[in-house]
Amino acid sequence: ADVASLCNAMPFMPTCSAVKACNGSSSSSSTNSTNSTNTPGAALVQGRDTDVCSPFNQLATICSLDDGMSGMSGCRDYNSLCINGSKVTQCSEEAGISALPTTKTVNDRVRSICEEMSHSGCEACTPSWKANKTYANCDLLDAYGSNCYEMPDMVQCQEWHEMCATAGDLWVCKKYPTNSTSYVQDADGVGAGSNAAGTAAPAKNLASATSHVSKLMGLLFAAGLLLVAVLA
């Protein structure tokens, strides 16, 4: 009930995308023949995936891991139950879907992408921002995946690639697999497009600059040969 309350209030939260996918998966409720797999990612969610489809874990993700959301009324019971030092084992065993980025992060990245180069998924989100809303009233996580799948090398997709590099089994990563040419994990599992602190590194820009320098050197060499020929 708490998760439903939270997602009714703020359906654009990444966790609510998980809730929608789990509820739409026929495997999550095999006795209900009316379940549809048309929900985004539903067919890619494993019914026994307690990490994603556990209501308590979903609640923990919103109330404990999603910055700024713990003060919502739907988190009141969770906050009372899972206080620091709580002896309730479920609080430590189901501490949230840690791979999911925060609502603020996804909202900011999708907005930045859509304002720079509108692509699929943006049409459902941009009306909210145009109406001066802080958060877009759309499936932000799905929009993020759609944009980063189609334009994987955009700098705003860094968190998407990091999420799918560490948790590739997530339904959204199966639906929109990472196909970036500039993001590559090193042996320590840290993306070549970021440092250990998560700061974006200009891997793509460096490659582009190197290419331009090579072309410039070639032009200068050709110009030199032409000048020698003229002077001769």
Residue pairs with C-beta under 8 A, 6 or more apart in sequence:
2 59
2 74
2 75
2 77
2 78
3 15
3 19
3 55
3 58
3 59
3 62
3 74
5 73
5 74
6 13
6 15
6 16
6 59
6 62
6 69
6 72
6 74
6 75
7 13
7 15
7 16
7 19
9 72
9 74
10 16
10 69
10 72
10 103
10 135
11 137
11 139
12 103
12 107
12 135
12 136
12 137
12 138
12 139
12 140
13 62
13 66
13 69
13 103
13 140
14 61
14 66
14 100
14 101
14 102
14 103
14 106
14 140
14 141
15 58
15 61
15 62
15 66
15 97
15 100
17 40
17 41
17 139
17 140
17 141
17 142
17 172
18 45
18 52
18 53
18 58
18 61
18 97
18 100
18 171
19 58
20 39
20 40
20 42
20 139
21 39
21 40
21 41
21 42
21 44
21 45
21 52
21 171
21 172
22 28
22 42
22 45
22 52
22 53
23 35
23 39
23 42
24 35
24 36
24 37
24 38
24 39
24 40
24 41
24 42
24 45
25 35
25 37
25 39
25 42
25 43
25 45
25 46
25 47
25 53
26 32
26 35
26 36
26 37
26 42
26 47
27 45
27 46
27 47
27 48
28 35
28 45
28 47
28 53
29 35
29 47
30 47
36 42
37 43
40 139
40 142
40 175
41 142
41 171
41 172
41 174
41 175
42 171
44 171
44 174
44 175
45 52
45 53
45 171
46 52
46 53
47 53
49 169
50 57
50 94
51 57
51 97
52 58
52 97
52 170
52 171
54 94
56 90
56 94
57 94
57 95
57 96
57 97
58 97
59 74
59 75
59 78
60 78
60 82
60 91
60 94
60 95
60 96
61 96
61 97
61 100
62 69
62 72
62 74
62 75
63 69
63 70
63 72
63 74
63 75
63 78
63 79
63 82
64 70
64 78
64 82
64 95
64 96
65 95
65 96
65 97
65 98
65 100
65 102
66 100
66 102
66 103
67 102
67 103
67 104
68 102
68 103
68 104
69 75
69 103
70 79
81 88
81 91
82 88
82 91
86 92
97 170
99 163
99 166
99 167
99 170
100 141
100 163
100 170
101 109
101 159
101 160
101 163
103 135
103 140
105 159
106 140
106 141
106 144
106 159
107 134
107 135
107 136
107 140
109 144
109 156
109 157
109 159
109 160
110 121
110 122
110 125
110 136
110 140
110 143
110 144
110 147
110 156
111 125
111 129
111 136
112 156
113 119
113 122
113 144
113 147
113 148
113 151
113 154
113 156
113 157
114 121
114 122
114 125
114 126
114 129
114 143
114 147
115 129
116 154
116 156
117 151
117 154
118 126
119 146
119 147
119 150
119 151
120 146
120 147
120 150
121 138
121 142
121 143
121 144
121 146
121 147
122 143
122 147
124 136
124 138
124 139
124 143
125 136
125 137
125 138
125 140
125 143
126 136
127 137
128 135
128 136
128 137
128 138
129 136
136 143
141 172
142 172
142 175
144 157
144 160
145 160
145 172
145 173
145 175
145 176
146 176
147 154
147 157
148 154
148 156
148 157
148 160
148 161
148 176
148 178
148 180
149 176
149 177
149 179
151 157
152 161
152 178
152 179
152 180
152 181
152 182
152 183
153 180
153 181
153 182
153 183
153 204
155 200
155 204
157 180
157 183
158 183
158 191
158 193
158 194
158 200
160 176
160 178
161 178
161 180
161 183
161 191
161 193
162 191
162 194
162 198
163 170
163 173
164 170
164 172
164 173
164 176
164 177
164 178
165 178
165 183
165 185
165 189
165 191
166 189
167 173
168 174
168 177
168 178
180 193
181 204
182 192
182 193
182 203
182 204
182 207
183 191
183 192
183 193
183 203
184 191
184 192
184 193
185 191
185 192
186 192
188 196
190 196
192 201
192 203
193 200
193 201
193 203
193 204
194 200
194 201
195 201
